[in-house]
Amino acid sequence: MASPRASWRTVARTLGLSERTVVRRAAPLLHDGTLRPTAVRNPLRFPRLTPVALRIRCRPSRITAIAAALARRPDTVWVDILGGGDEVSAVLFLDGPQARASLLLRDLPATTGVRSWDAYDLMRVFPAGFVWSAGLLTADQLEALAPPPGEPRRAPDPHPLDEALIEQLTADSRATLDDLAAALGSSASTVRRRLDLIVPGQVVRLACEVDLGLLGIHAEALLWITTGPGSLEDVGDELSRHPQERFAAATTGAANLLVAVAAADLAGLYTFLTGTVGPIDGIHGVEVTRILSSVKRTGRLRTAVS
């Protein structure tokens, strides 16, 4: 998950295993879809994208259908059913202001079972969350697999190949250079040059979707945090660097920071709230919403959607 395009040799050296052992264990997981390498656009690098988080309150009898309909949209990145059983959260990368208006003024009002909703524009997605390993890797191991994320580098100049390349990475971010070149009608050397620009330049985030229960994670939650404007940047950056944080973004709305957290269990979630969030200066309030079921993550379906 921390570096989906890392070679088997690099993974083996990082973990202190033989390359043969790594291939024997990992290849079947990729083949059967347990591991699903993908990529997600960084909205900071795409001025047309309008990133929005939704909290949609629904009739409980319609919540599964509404979540499924949202997941089928190509512009949804995350779709989760929240713990009360009557609320869906979603993160969407919408294609401009008109798409936002259509969603809020046409699509949601016309959806049977939707009672009300709150929409939060994502003003800044904190880049430290671009590398996540469920806290299972040490800092040295993370550094061996990929450079520390830090602040985004200067975005490379656009290239006609980039859009199609990103589509291929979204389908399989571990595809070989030769396979990518064949799909794009280009050369492997050209593909490598573009990858060496768009990935370190954080045009896209490479990710690997997996059922977090397989990693011992059984308690996920969204934190809707209220901070003062002067402390928003520092609080968001600090939380985004925590190994239990999966996503952090500054938002519009009453809560101005959205943080997705993964913990082993409710006790671990409590420890994160009291031991990590609690001592941070500048936090005025926190609303915690448990995630009951995940339908879509990093742009990939997690459960069967009919």
VENHU-V473262 format. One record per residue. SS is DSSP state (A for helix, B for strand, O for the rest). OMEGA is omega in whole degrees, 0 to 359 (* if undefined). BURIAL is b if it has 9 or more other ideal C-beta (glycine too) atoms within 8 Angstrom, else e. Layout:
[[SS,OMEGA,BURIAL] [SS,OMEGA,BURIAL]]
This chain:
[[O,184,e] [O,182,b] [O,187,b] [O,182,b] [O,178,b] [O,179,b] [O,177,e] [A,180,b] [A,180,e] [A,179,b] [A,181,b] [A,180,b] [A,181,e] [A,184,b] [A,181,e] [O,180,e] [O,174,e] [O,178,e] [A,180,b] [A,179,e] [A,180,b] [A,180,b] [A,182,b] [A,181,e] [A,188,e] [A,185,b] [A,178,e] [A,180,e] [A,175,b] [A,184,b] [A,184,e] [O,176,e] [O,175,e] [O,173,b] [O,184,b] [B,181,b] [B,183,b] [B,179,b] [B,180,b] [B,177,b] [B,172,b] [O,185,b] [A,178,b] [A,183,e] [A,181,b] [O,186,b] [O,181,e] [O,183,e] [B,175,b] [B,181,b] [B,185,b] [B,170,b] [B,180,b] [B,165,b] [B,187,b] [B,177,b] [B,190,b] [B,166,b] [O,182,e] [A,181,e] [A,183,e] [A,191,b] [A,180,b] [A,180,e] [A,180,e] [A,178,b] [A,179,b] [A,179,b] [A,177,b] [A,182,b] [A,180,b] [A,178,e] [O,180,e] [O,183,e] [O,175,b] [B,179,b] [B,176,b] [B,170,b] [B,182,b] [B,170,b] [B,186,b] [B,196,b] [O,179,e] [O,179,e] [O,178,b] [O,183,e] [B,176,b] [B,171,b] [B,180,b] [B,170,b] [B,181,b] [B,170,b] [B,187,b] [B,183,b] [B,173,b] [O,183,b] [A,181,e] [A,177,e] [A,177,b] [A,180,b] [A,180,b] [A,180,b] [A,188,b] [A,185,b] [A,182,e] [A,190,b] [A,182,e] [O,178,b] [O,182,e] [O,184,e] [O,180,b] [O,177,e] [O,177,b] [B,182,b] [B,180,e] [B,180,e] [B,170,b] [B,179,e] [B,180,b] [B,172,b] [B,178,b] [B,184,b] [B,181,e] [B,172,e] [B,185,b] [O,190,b] [A,181,b] [A,179,b] [A,181,b] [A,175,b] [O,182,b] [O,183,b] [O,180,b] [O,180,b] [O,184,e] [O,181,e] [O,176,e] [O,177,e] [A,179,e] [A,178,e] [A,177,b] [A,180,b] [A,179,b] [A,181,e] [A,183,b] [O,177,b] [O,175,e] [O,187,e] [O,180,e] [O,178,e] [O,180,e] [O,173,b] [O,178,e] [O,180,e] [O,178,b] [O,175,b] [O,181,e] [O,180,e] [O,181,e] [O,182,e] [O,194,b] [A,185,b] [A,179,e] [A,178,b] [A,179,b] [A,178,b] [A,179,e] [A,179,b] [A,177,b] [A,178,b] [A,180,e] [O,183,e] [O,177,b] [O,179,e] [O,182,b] [O,177,e] [A,180,b] [A,180,e] [A,178,e] [A,180,b] [A,180,b] [A,181,e] [A,185,b] [A,184,b] [O,183,e] [O,178,e] [O,179,e] [A,181,b] [A,178,e] [A,178,b] [A,179,b] [A,181,b] [A,180,e] [A,178,b] [A,181,b] [A,176,e] [A,189,b] [A,179,b] [O,176,b] [O,178,e] [O,176,b] [O,168,b] [O,175,b] [B,171,b] [B,174,b] [B,184,b] [B,175,b] [B,183,b] [B,182,b] [O,174,b] [O,186,e] [A,176,b] [A,178,e] [A,179,e] [A,180,e] [O,181,e] [O,185,b] [O,178,e] [B,176,b] [B,181,b] [B,169,b] [B,176,b] [B,176,b] [B,192,b] [B,176,b] [B,177,b] [B,170,b] [O,180,e] [A,182,e] [A,182,e] [A,185,b] [A,182,b] [A,183,e] [A,181,e] [A,180,b] [A,180,b] [A,180,b] [A,181,b] [A,182,b] [A,180,b] [O,181,e] [O,184,b] [O,178,e] [O,181,b] [B,178,b] [B,186,b] [B,176,b] [B,181,b] [B,172,b] [B,187,b] [B,165,b] [O,177,e] [O,183,e] [O,171,e] [O,185,b] [O,176,b] [B,178,b] [B,181,b] [B,174,b] [B,187,b] [B,176,b] [B,180,b] [B,181,b] [O,183,e] [O,181,e] [A,177,e] [A,177,e] [A,177,b] [A,178,b] [A,180,e] [A,178,b] [A,182,b] [A,185,b] [A,186,e] [A,182,e] [A,182,b] [A,186,b] [O,184,e] [O,185,e] [O,177,b] [O,174,e] [O,178,b] [B,183,b] [B,182,e] [B,180,e] [B,170,b] [B,182,e] [B,176,b] [B,177,b] [B,174,b] [B,182,b] [B,183,b] [B,179,e] [B,182,b] [B,181,b] [B,178,b] [B,181,b] [O,177,b] [O,182,b] [B,177,b] [B,178,e] [O,179,b] [O,179,e] [O,178,e] [O,182,e] [O,*,e]]
